[in-house]
Amino acid sequence: MQKGDFNTASEYFKKILSLKPDNPEAHYNIGIIFFQANQTEKVIEELKIALKLREDFALAHKSLAFALLQMNQIAEAILHFEKYVEITLVQNRFWKSSDQGTIKLSLNFTQEVGA
């Protein structure tokens, strides 16, 4: 497969979905392929499926927000941008300790920014 070969990529992800239809990453990637093809309605459809399967999928929220903006659905786009930011902030508060294999909670956000 060559870079930019969206048809082949689409076929791979459709094959994945035929084997595992509840794969949110495959729906997300098909949505991104539709985004590259300027098929915004299909983008929205695939990303909404991905988010039904995995509600905390930050990149799907962000991509859906951009697609909704293209369709002039501003209020819904803002909700997905907000969800993207919320998820990203929560995910960035945790990190894996490489030497102990444990999850540690970082300082809360107000302490991190010095408030």
C-alpha angles and dihedrals in degrees: 000000000000127000109276094021094138095165093059092043090050091052091051092052092045088053089052090051091050088058097037113015092180094064106124094191092057091051089048092051093048087051090053090050089053088048089057088050092050092242096140098170090055090046090056092046094052095043092050089053090050090051093049087055096043115018095187095056098130098187091051090054091050094046092046090052091055092047091049090051089056088055090048091244092141101164094052091043090055090052091054093045089052091049090049091053093045093051093044092051092049093047091049092055090069130062135173116247102229096203098045102029092226132126116241128194113232124220113290116268097257091056091047093056093041097247 
